[in-house]
């Protein structure tokens, strides 16, 4: 399995959907289900982080007087 921190948002989301599907299907053993749940929680946290980062970048896009994007401003606290 790919290390989660190196995954793109799309890759992590695809694996998370597959993981949820396997859990919902109910064919995994208890131990497998626990491992799937743990990985799913880590994937979800990674997706949340990537999404927050993207939202912050979009929020920091600066606009020129004519309303066109003119650049970006640094995100404070990062």
N, C-alpha and C positions, 0 to 999 in steps of 0.2 A: 504494500500500500504506500502511496505517496505521502511524504511528510506534509502535514496539514499546513504548516506555516509557509510552504513553498507553493501552495495551490492558488490559482486565480479564484476569484469569486465564483465564476461559472463552473469551474472544476469541482470546487467544494460543494456547491449547490447540487450539482448532478449526483455526486456521491451521497450527499445527505438524503436526497430523494430516494436513491436506491436503498440506502440503509433503512429508512422509514418503511419502505415497501417490504423489505425482508422482515422487519419486526411485525408489521401488520399481518403478514402472511402466516406467522405463527409456527413455522416449521423448525426454527432454531431451538437448540437446547437452552436450558436456563443459563448456563455459563456463556454460551454464544450470544444470547440475548443481552446479557449484561455488558459484554464487550461491545456489541453493536450499539447499545444505548450510550455507553461512554464515548465511543467514537462519534456518534451522532451529536452528542452534546458539544464535543470539541469542534466539530464541523460547523455547528450552528454558531458558536462563539466566534469562530474565524469569519464566517459570513457576516455576522453583525459588525465585526471590527472593520472589515473591508468596505462595507456599506457606509458606515459612519465616516471613514476616511474620504470616500468619494463625495458624500454629502458636504463635508467640510470644504473640500476643494471647490465644489460648485458654488457654495455660499460665499466664498472668498473671491469669486470672479468680479473684477471691477468693471464698471461701465463708464464710457466716455460721455461727454455732454450730449452727443447725438444718440445715445442709447446702445451703441455698439460695444461689445466687449473690448476692453483696452488692455487687459492684463489680469494679473492675479495679485492678491495681497497675501502675505504670509499668515498662516493660521497661528494665533497666539497659543502658547502652552504646548506646542509639539516639539 
